Amino acid sequence: MPEVRLDPWGRPDIKDYSRLYEVFGIRPFREVAEKMKSMGIEQSLLMRRGIVFGHRDFDSLLDFYKRGEKVAVMTGFVPSGGFHFGHLLTGKQLVYFQNLGFKVFVGIADAEAYAVRHIKRKEAIRIGVEEYIANLLAIGLDERKTEFYFQTSRKGSYHSLIQLFGSKITSSEFESIYGEITPGKIVSALTQAADILHPQLDEYGGYKMVLVPVGADQDPHLRLTRDLAERMKGEVELRPPSSIYHRLMRGLDGGKMSSSRPETTIFLNEPLEVARKKFMSSLTGGRNTAEEQRRLGGEPEKCPVFDFYIYQLIEDDNKLNDVYKRCKGGKLLCGECKAMGFSMIREFLEEHQRKLEASREVAWSIVEAPKF
Ligand code: SF4
């Protein structure tokens, strides 16, 4: 069987998500669905469609929540490009947990953007505020219940954690988690561990259970962070984080959706005509000719357009099922299907871009941007 390695900085191509259960000990998310139901918590769209497929310790997090103990959700964004539909997936999960009463922490990973992605400082700061924070506000994250910060301007004991973590891990352990590693990646990984764990320090609200919703490719950071939390025992009480894992949305070309390859995605501030051209040129799971498609049906399982429907655009399960059946049965052709998808994208973007205008100004006022 081929080796499975997850590279949080690379372009993962995960063919079989179930192997992540055996190889890394991620637990199937369906295990906790019943518990959520018994607590009266409705699953999000991503959970009920199996897009959130795995977890670590989510059941313990539910216990914390049930007992009324403090819970938070934390995520980081690397400001290396625009905010697109892939980021929206994570943003919606933050809103979902905020609505359940979780405190939200959002770290802008500007140190990582500089050290690993080689993004100029001023540009990373602008992207962090005007793309990530502004878009998160525009999709409904409540700034009064969210702590936004940049890694390099975070004050206080957050930085002590990064320094102390350095003595808790060897370079060969780093290599076994990440493969080939550079000093920039080591610092980034330790900083990410501090991002995830610092909300538990007294200075940031004290002991709590922290949930991290991530794409499956980010699990190496979670494994490192959980180990570091255990190794700090006796010095500071840090609970290993819980995490939930979502499948990665395919890019419009069928590969990884990435802001460094703009043709693979649609940015939320994109002019509508640019967005339309990209979406209408997307790869599909369609056949070579209309005649073949009518005869054999399409393959929505392989189709990036259908990913947009299932991950984001169609909330009603019956409607989604109808598109699936019409595609499989050869009743829906790709041109018509894409036009329908783009009309949904247009409707969303028109409204979102109006909100984005207003949220940009707010974004600058609620975060301490780094001085250099
Ligand atoms: S009809 Fe729609 S879902 Fe089916 S393969 Fe074509 S674009 Fe994809």
Boltz pocket constraint, residues with backbone or C-beta under 6 A from the ligand:
constraints:
  - pocket:
      binder: B
      contacts: [[A, 284], [A, 285], [A, 286], [A, 298], [A, 299], [A, 300], [A, 303], [A, 304], [A, 305], [A, 306], [A, 323], [A, 327], [A, 328], [A, 332], [A, 333], [A, 334], [A, 335], [A, 337], [A, 338]]
      max_distance: 6.0
